[in-house]
Amino acid sequence: MAVAVKNSQGAASASPLDRPAVVSLLGAFYVLGSLGVVFKGVPVVWELLGVRIGGLAGGVVLGLAMMAAAIGLLYLGSWLLGSKPAPGVKGGVFVGSIGLVLVLLLTRWASLWAEHWAFAGTMSIPTGIGFTAGAGVVFLVALVWGFFHPWTQAQVLHLEEMGWFSTAGYKSLQGLRVRRATILGIMLLIGAGVWTLISHGTLRRGPADWRLDVPFTGVVTVTSQGDATPYLAQLPPSDKSQVRITSPGATGLAPKEFITADSYRKDVAAALSHVTFADGANKKVADALEKGEIVGVLDAVNSAIHQEILAVLNLKVFSPEVTRQLRELDQRTSMSDLSPLINEIKRQAQIAGKEKEDELRPIFDLPTAEVVVDRFVLARQVNPNVDPTKNIRVGLVEEAEFKYRQGTIVPTEDFDEEVARLRKDRKDFIEPKKEALSPASGPTTFASLTLLPSVQYTLPMVMIAGALWFSWRVVNIPAFADFLIATEAEMNKVSWTTQKRLIQDTIVVLVTVVLMSVYLFGVDQLWRVSLSWKPIGVLLIPKNQGDTNTSVDQKKW
């Protein structure tokens, strides 16, 4: 007797890519990678190609490039997925994408603790990076384990079977009127929410982009050097290799653009070749460029420009009123960032005419910037030097024998030793005051992953697109669609009145309401007169009716 033996070799050699869960997870990685290419990769390539289109036109062109990349990646993903993917794959890609975003958020949450501990000095930076990476791996492993669990796959399959990821309709020719009314209602509801966000300016007050910061990449743009300038200058060049442009001058740079310190020095040298400052400022800037220390270059540039501005104000190049306004602005402007003052002088020069603008060209052509330092370097190597326990500024000195002059920054230990020495010799010694030094400070920025750019514009579009898809799919869910179809069938059984009968019934209702109003008004007046009659005296109505609406506190008793 022949026995049929099942060959299991084919099943054993099946590729892991045939499993819907594996394909779904790879698809989720593809989706997030595509978002990274569109939102991060395209703008980076745009900058590397040197494309510079300012204003609205530049934003539109960049948006079209990002849209083209998104369409191309969507087409490629559809081609890779195939025309008939296995059941559960589309739902798995959606759930897996949300899971990966959740892993990123949880990893960032863990990194906040690691950065806090590293910033406080209880953990080294390499240990903090390792802790963050380990937390990310743990969260990712937990996601993979939970995603491959049979219960999760069953829920994913059920979600897909509901039709959320399909363009096919369910009984699309039935219940059209009720379905369209439902879609319109959903769109009006979500549209009202979008209109509220736009009209109230909620999105304008929030961040321009939704970004996820990359841990341990924080840098501080030093907008105020305080008393830490010499300590910033002592840092090695590798710790201050970047600057942020505040005033672009004659370069093609943009305000708030980050460039390398070497590029900035080259731009300054190029601009210095065709501008001339008074009182030897050109030589000071050239000497600073020759030394190469970026903090010294920034200070020399700012000093040269500020010296030129003061000369302009003293020579009264502008009208007295404009000069007064510029002097007030000068008092409010920090030496670390002269861009507000430079921009205002440039605006006034443009108003005065091209001749005035050419006369003040040295102020406008030299680019200014702010040094960028790693936040940990600033916190651990720079600002500790201005701690009162280490260094102080000498206050008012009333004793000629005191070694240090007023305003001098000296180590706190040396100051205390000098005070102790003089106090030992003289009992009536007047001790100078200690003045605390101000640290370097500025905003902290991180390298980031863009989750949603230009939130003010893209979020409303995403909400409208989501509302369209949701409203279309919800009326095609079999259970809900059958309910809508049955609703329309019941409405078709209703006997609607004719236009003539509708007009007649409306007139009857309006006449009845008017008659009832007249009747109730008459009864009210009758009872008011009867009950306020003096022999009855139930209602006491004041003769001066103006007192009726008067506050109790203001009435005369």
C-alpha positions, 0 to 999 in steps of 0.5 A: 500500500502506498503511503503519501508523505507530505514534503515539509522542505518548502515550508522550512525554506520559506523566506522570513519576508513572507511573514506579514509581521516582518513585511509590516515592520520593514514597511514601517521603517521605510515610512519613517525613512521616507519622512526623514528623506522628505523633511530632512534630506531634501532641505539638506541637499537643497543647501548643499546644492547652493540653491538660494531663493529667498522669500515666498518663492523659495519656500514654494520651490522647496515645498514642490521639491519635497512634494515630488520626493514624497510622491516618488517615495510613495510610488516606490513603496507601493511598487515594493509592496505589490498589488496584492499584499498579504492580509494584515500588511497595510495595517501592520505598517500603520501600527508599526510606524506609530510604534517606532515613533513611540520608541523615539519619543520614549528614547528621547524621554530617557535621554532627558534624564541622562542629559540632566545627570550628565549636566549635573556631573553625576554621570559622564557624557559617554555613560549618558550616551550609552544609557540613552542608546541602551534605553532605545534598544530596550524599547525597540526590542519590546516593540518588536516582541509586542508587534510579533505577538499573535494577539497584536497580529490578530488586532492588526488584521481586524483593523485592516478588515474594517477597511481603513486602509482600502480605497474600495467602497462598500455598497457604494450605490446605496444610501448616497444622500445620508452618506454624503450628509454624514461626510459633510457633517464630519468635514464641517466639524473638523473644518470648524476646529481648523478654522478656530486654530487659524483664526485664534493664531494658536499655531502661530504662537507655537513652534514653527516646526515640530522637531525631535531633538537628538540627545547630547547635541545641544549647543549654546549660541552665546548671545551674551558673553558676560564676564566669560570672554577671556575664558571663551578665548582660552577654549581650543578651536575644536570647542568653538568651531561654529558661529551663528550669523547675526548680520550678514553684511555683504555676504550671501549668508542669512541671519541666524545661519550657522557656518564654520568659524573658518568660513566666517574668518574668510568672509570677514577678510573678504569684506575687510578688503573693500571697507575702511574704518576710522582710527585703525580699526582695520588693523585691529580686525586684521590682527585678530584674523591673523591670530585666528582666535574666533572670539577675538575676531568677533570682538574686533569686528563688533568693536570696529562697527560700534566705533563707526556707529558712534562716529556717525552719531557724533557727527549727526549724519542723520536728523536730530530726532533719528539720531536720538532714536539711534542713541536710545537703541544703542543703549539697549543693544548688546555688544555681542549682537549689534544687528538690531542697531545695524539694521535700523541704521541701514533702514534710515540710510535707505530712507535718506537715499543711496548717497547716504547708504554708500557713505555708511557702507562700512557698517553694513558690509562687515558680517557679524556673528555669535560664537557657538559652544557645546552646552556641556563645555560652556557649563563645565569649562567656561561658566565655572570660572565666573563662580564667586568662589573662584573669581570676582570683580573688585568693587569700589577701592578706597584704600591706596595700599590695596593691590588690585584696582577697581573693576579688576577680575581677580581670583577670589583666593588672592582677593581674600589674602590681600584683604587679610594682609591689610586688615592684619596691619590696620584695624580701620581698613575699609574692605573693597566690595566683591562683585559677582561676575556674569556668566556667558549665556544664550539659547540652546539648540539641538540637532533634530529630526523634523516630525512636521515642518511649517506647522502653521501651514502643514497641520491644517492641511494634514487635518483636512486630508485626514478628515477627508479620508476618515469621513470617506472610510467611516461611511464605508465601514460595513456595520455603519454603512448598513445603518446609513443605508437602512436610515435612508430607506426609512426616510424614503418611507416618510410621506413629505408634505406638499409646498402648499400644505407647508405654507398653510400649516406655517401660517396656522402656527404663526397665527396661533403663536401671536394669539397666544402671546396677546392672550397671555399679555392681557391676562398678565396685565389683568392680574397685575392691576387686580393684585396691585389694587390698594384694597388687595395690596398683594403686589407693591409696585413703586410709583417711580418705575425707574427704581425697578431696575435700580440696585438694592444698594442704591435704593433709598429706604 
